[in-house]
């Protein structure tokens, strides 16, 4: 039975591609195999994705959109105070990064290709939210003044590093939440006292 319904082949292919990415990694992703799974001719996907790279780029762009939605939901649910917002947003990033490790890797792998500009635009929303959080912390005197992008890079590098340790099985999954909370607390304390 085909999972494809007229009019949503693109969405069907993207969903199948994401499943394949999770199960087999990026190297095994094949337009021909996705077409077979969707029950369409091997040429049909090319109407939406001229080649495999276009499919990978679309997956990465969708990944940034989903990351943005998850970060914003956590940010909003945490209330108006800076520290709870930062904790919730960092935890949401780590959850995304560890539950969708292959997708995260794909999202950051495309930064030098032909589609780099589109991927940077897709990444602007979630990273803009993180930047806004840093600005809020600075405005409230919780974080040191200065270029919010430079301050934010330290936080992002920390979160990304924790995700890499977890995804590489160098950090036990049950430690993830505790490590994330400690890292955010240390970031806040360190930024406050580094002047």
Rosetta blueprint (number, residue, H / E / L):
1 X L
2 X L
3 X L
4 X L
5 X L
6 X L
7 X L
8 X L
9 X H
10 X H
11 X H
12 X H
13 X H
14 X H
15 X H
16 X H
17 X H
18 X H
19 X H
20 X H
21 X H
22 X H
23 X H
24 X H
25 X L
26 X H
27 X H
28 X H
29 X L
30 X L
31 X H
32 X H
33 X H
34 X H
35 X H
36 X H
37 X H
38 X H
39 X L
40 X L
41 X L
42 X L
43 X L
44 X H
45 X H
46 X H
47 X H
48 X L
49 X L
50 X L
51 X L
52 X H
53 X H
54 X H
55 X H
56 X H
57 X H
58 X H
59 X H
60 X H
61 X H
62 X H
63 X H
64 X H
65 X H
66 X H
67 X H
68 X H
69 X H
70 X H
71 X H
72 X H
73 X H
74 X H
75 X H
76 X H
77 X H
78 X L
79 X L
80 X L
81 X L
82 X H
83 X H
84 X H
85 X H
86 X H
87 X H
88 X H
89 X H
90 X H
91 X H
92 X H
93 X H
94 X H
95 X H
96 X H
97 X H
98 X H
99 X H
100 X L
101 X H
102 X H
103 X H
104 X H
105 X H
106 X H
107 X H
108 X H
109 X H
110 X H
111 X H
112 X H
113 X L
114 X L
115 X L
116 X H
117 X H
118 X H
119 X H
120 X H
121 X H
122 X H
123 X H
124 X H
125 X H
126 X H
127 X H
128 X H
129 X H
130 X H
131 X H
132 X H
133 X H
134 X H
135 X H
136 X H
137 X H
138 X H
139 X H
140 X L
141 X L
142 X L
143 X L
144 X L
145 X L
146 X L
147 X L
148 X H
149 X H
150 X H
151 X H
152 X H
153 X H
154 X H
155 X H
156 X H
157 X H
158 X H
159 X H
160 X H
161 X H
162 X H
163 X H
164 X H
165 X H
166 X H
167 X H
168 X L
169 X L
170 X L
171 X L
172 X L
173 X H
174 X H
175 X H
176 X H
177 X H
178 X H
179 X H
180 X H
181 X H
182 X H
183 X H
184 X H
185 X H
186 X H
187 X H
188 X H
189 X H
190 X H
191 X H
192 X H
193 X H
194 X L
195 X L
